[in-house]
Amino acid sequence: MSLNIKNKNSSDRPSINEAPEGMTGPGYEHSSPIYANIRVAAGFLLMTLGTAAMYIGMVGLKPVALEFGITRSLGALPYALFMVGYGAGGIIFGRFADKFGIIIPLLIGSLCAPLGIYLAGISEYFWQYVLSLSILSGLLGSSVTFSPIVSDISHWFTARRGLALSIVISGSYFSGAIWPPIIQTMFDTYEWRIALQWIALISLCSMIPLSLMFWRRPVHLNKLNSDHMEKRFSKPLGFSPQTLQFGVCCAGIGCCIAMSMPQAHIVSYATDLGFIAQRGAEMLSLMFGFGIISRLASGFICDKIGGLKTVLFGSSLQCCAIVAFLGVDSLTGLYIISACFGLSQGGIVPSYAVIIRTYFPPHEAGWRIGLALFSTIIGMAIGAWVAGKLFDITGSYTLSFVNALVFNIINLFIVGILVGRARRLDSGVQQ
């Protein structure tokens, strides 16, 4: 069944990807429901397969550090810089896709991501290894498989937009589930340099055919359609566009600082409580597994109540789960809370993309979604580092959980203001 079905009761979620009645012209094509769903599947696979370099930095930390004779902290640099390039490249390519479509960025990314992995495998010096993964694979490669694809998919759906975006963004969770064991197996089977060359070949052969599935141009590239809609988005929720974008980004940072504490430190937290590391890894697996369920379910919820209310709902549940972590130290209890945490937080990030597409012009979606999702990456990075720093200072994760709770409440405060403003505006329209 097609996801592209018009919902007559979605007044708070404007069908802004539809051309005005009778509008035709260069750059406008009626989208086939079947093709739109194929595009979702291709986007999901690209997001899953196109981020191998992200996990090379994790899995390869020890062998690479030994190879180049560097410290573990320096060995973590490729992953950190990859994530910066991954987020920044999404904004850059998103802006390009806003103007010209996504096919060229995808082809660039499909070449640069494997090239970076291959060059990392033949690097003679550590700085070459770092630049290959961060610039080629991160900034110019894998970045196009995140926010630019999310933005593109948003143009092909109206009533089922939340579900479509949730399916696509679930690729990031599936990527984290499949790539680390594959990379580790290849490292164990081959020398790590040979393994990277095989991974580069796999990425190249899979990404290019999938990228070609995006050859059709979305409706928003029609200049007349964009001009027609410009006035509809001049004061989103009564704010200036810059103010609302800033608020969404601040909310993204806040929720992801909170989100990163259990995700980044649950294994260490479990061992501090006296459990073996394998139990902590199982808790992390539960978070991601139930996060996938949450991400898909949130798509249905988002299509019913809108992106803002979905973020408010998910963030509220996440807040409760963080509080629960502070009061439970039994193995069974931690398993249950880890699963609940995954169910609470999985659908938050996709909802930011829905918010952007609801309250901003379609021809600005690429860079605005890129900026919003980049803020969530920044939040994850800051949150993980701050949690570790607070542990170093206090010798306990208690203050780290409290810090996560504080930023979760900040997120709820910001989103609550936006939900209240939307409710008042809706009431005014109805009257």
ABEGO torsion letter per residue (X at the ends): XBABBBBAABAABBBAABBBBGBBEBGBBBBBAAAAAAAAAAAAAAAAAAAAAAAAAAAAAAAAAAAAGBBAAAAAAAAAAAAAAAAAAAAAAAAAAAAAEAAAAAAAAAAAAAAAAAAAAABABAAAAAAAAAAAAAAABAAAABAAAAAAAAAABBAAAAAAAAAAAAAAAAAAAAAAAAAAAAAAABBAAAAAAAAAAAAAAAAAAAAAAAABBBAAABAAAAAAAAAAAABBGGBBAAAAAAAAAAAAAAAAAAAAAAAAAAAAAAAAAGBBAAAAAAAAAAAAAAAAAAAAAAAAAAAAAEAAAAAAAAAAAAAAAAAAAAABABAAAAAAAAAAAAAAAAAAAAAAAAAAAAABBAAAAAAAAAAAAAAAAAAAAAAAAAAAAAAAAAGBAAAAAAAAAAAAAAAAAAAAAAAAAAAAAAAAAAX
